[in-house]
Amino acid sequence: MPIQKTIKRELRVAFSRKAQPVWFRVIKWAIIITLVWRFWREPRLWLSLLVIFILGIPVHLFWRWKTHGWTRAWGGWSDVEAGKEID
């Protein structure tokens, strides 16, 4: 699969409205923004964000592997429509 199609699929899945309920997204981002605001001047903030990002990559790849490239439901993720190709 060409890289452009892969990136489009990843973005469709990432911004799918069915992947996470709106209330969950609001709470998640409120917590993230509050924590960054609270710890902005702490020297460990950027290290913590880097560690979270690095740990998130294998989790993302694992989920992608288990869902066969976002085409099958697995582990609470069931929006297979977002993973389908759009021509």
N, C-alpha and C positions, 0 to 999 in steps of 0.2 A: 504494500500500500504506500503510495507517495506520502511524503512527509506533510504536505499541505492538507491532505485529507485526514491524516492522523491528528494534526493540530486542530482542525475544525471539529472533529469528533470529540476530542478532549475538551474543547471549549463548550460544546453543546452539553456534554455531561456535567461539566463544572457549573454551568449556569442554569441547569435544568431546575424548573420550579417544583418538580416532583421528587427530586433527590432528597431534599430536606424541607420540612414545613417552614412557613414564613416565621412563625413564632420562634422556632429554633434558631433560624438565621439571625433574627433580631437580637436574641439573647446572646448568641455566640459573638457577634460583632460588638455588642455593648460590653461584654466582658473583655474582649481583646483590646478595644480602645481604652477602656478604663485601666487595664493593667499597664499598657504602654504609657499612658498619661501619668500613672502613679510612679512608674519606675524609669521615667525618661532620663533622669540625671544619674541613674545607677550605672556603674561601669559594666556590670554583668548583663545589662539588657540586650546588647547586640550579640553577645555570646549566646545567651539564651535563645534569642530568635534564630540564630544560625543553627543551633542544635535542633530546635523544633523543625526547621526547614529540612535539615539533613535527615532526621528521623522520619519526616513525612514522605520523603521520596520512596523509600522501600515499602511503606504502607500503601502508597498510591499504586506502585507497580504490582504489589501482591494482590490488591483488589482488582486491578486491571486483568491480571492473570486468571484469577478465580472467576471473573465474569466473562472471560474469553473476549477481551477487548470491548467491554461494555455491551455485549450482545445477549447476555444471559443474566438472570437475576441471581444474586448471591449475597448472603450476610446483611440483609436489611436494605440492600439496594435493588430496586425493582423497576426503575425507569428505563426499560430496554429501548423505548422509542427514541430517547436522546442519543443512544449509541448507534442507531441505524444510519446508513449513508443517505445523504440527500444529494441527488444529482442536479 
